[in-house]
Amino acid sequence: MFGAMLTSAQLKAARALLGVDQGDLAKAAGVSLPTIQRMEASDGIVRAQVDSLMKVLAALDHLGVEVVGPEQPSIGRGRGVRLKDV
């Protein structure tokens, strides 16, 4: 369904696409607001407890965002954005 790696930039972008703030995502994922804040403050790959990370990824999936890793094809349909390897 989704990979276990997530960057802080992906997390911020996902929230922006959904139009939710950190508190909304924390509530949807069943994690604390400081957990989301720490995840977004990470440099590059999000550092978090595996359980918390999986809850956030599941919440994003449920809310309608597909998190795509490098070299991973998109399985979803619809609009989206992806960074190019330049």
BAKOL-899945 format. One line per 8 residues: number of its first residue (from 1); for each residue x, y negated, z of C-alpha. Coordinates in Angstrom, 1 decimal, m for minus. Example, Ala and Ser with C-alpha at 12.3 -4.5 7.8 and 13.67 -1.06 7.14 Angstrom:
REM BAKOL-899945
1 = 12.3/4.5/7.8 ~ 13.7/1.1/7.1
***
This chain:
REM BAKOL-899945
1 = 0.0/0.0/0.0 ~ 2.8/m2.5/0.9 ~ 6.4/m2.5/1.7 ~ 7.8/m3.2/5.2 ~ 10.0/m6.1/4.1 ~ 8.7/m9.7/4.1 ~ 10.5/m13.0/3.8 ~ 9.5/m16.1/5.7
9 = 9.0/m17.8/2.4 ~ 6.5/m15.1/1.3 ~ 4.7/m15.4/4.5 ~ 4.3/m19.2/4.2 ~ 3.3/m18.9/0.5 ~ 0.7/m16.2/1.4 ~ m0.8/m18.4/4.0 ~ m0.9/m21.3/1.6
17 = m2.6/m19.2/m1.1 ~ m5.2/m18.2/1.4 ~ m5.6/m21.6/2.9 ~ m5.2/m20.4/6.5 ~ m3.0/m21.8/9.2 ~ m0.7/m19.9/11.5 ~ m3.4/m19.5/14.1 ~ m5.9/m18.1/11.6
25 = m3.3/m15.5/10.4 ~ m2.4/m14.6/14.0 ~ m6.0/m14.0/14.8 ~ m6.6/m11.9/11.7 ~ m3.6/m9.8/12.4 ~ m4.2/m9.4/16.1 ~ m0.8/m10.9/17.0 ~ 0.1/m14.0/19.0
33 = 0.6/m17.4/17.4 ~ 4.2/m17.5/18.6 ~ 4.8/m14.2/16.7 ~ 3.7/m15.8/13.5 ~ 5.8/m18.9/14.3 ~ 8.9/m16.8/14.9 ~ 8.3/m14.9/11.7 ~ 8.1/m18.0/9.7
41 = 11.2/m19.5/11.4 ~ 13.2/m16.5/10.3 ~ 16.0/m17.1/7.9 ~ 15.2/m14.8/4.9 ~ 13.8/m11.5/5.8 ~ 11.3/m11.7/8.7 ~ 12.6/m10.4/12.0 ~ 9.8/m8.8/14.0
49 = 8.7/m5.7/15.8 ~ 7.7/m3.2/13.2 ~ 4.2/m3.0/14.7 ~ 3.7/m6.7/14.5 ~ 5.0/m6.8/10.9 ~ 2.7/m4.1/9.8 ~ m0.3/m5.8/11.4 ~ 0.6/m9.1/9.5
57 = 1.1/m7.2/6.2 ~ m2.2/m5.4/6.7 ~ m4.0/m8.7/7.5 ~ m2.6/m10.3/4.4 ~ m3.7/m7.3/2.3 ~ m7.2/m7.4/3.9 ~ m7.4/m11.2/3.3 ~ m6.5/m10.7/m0.4
65 = m2.8/m11.2/m0.8 ~ m0.5/m8.6/m2.3 ~ 3.0/m8.8/m0.9 ~ 5.4/m7.8/m3.7 ~ 9.1/m7.0/m3.1 ~ 12.0/m7.2/m5.5 ~ 12.0/m4.6/m8.2 ~ 8.4/m3.7/m7.2
73 = 5.6/m3.9/m9.8 ~ 2.4/m5.6/m8.8 ~ m0.5/m3.2/m8.4 ~ m3.1/m5.9/m8.0 ~ m5.2/m7.8/m10.4 ~ m5.9/m11.5/m10.4 ~ m3.8/m14.6/m10.2 ~ m0.6/m14.8/m8.3
81 = 2.9/m16.1/m8.4 ~ 6.3/m14.4/m8.3 ~ 9.8/m15.8/m8.0 ~ 12.0/m15.0/m11.1 ~ 15.5/m13.7/m10.7 ~ 17.5/m16.5/m12.1
***
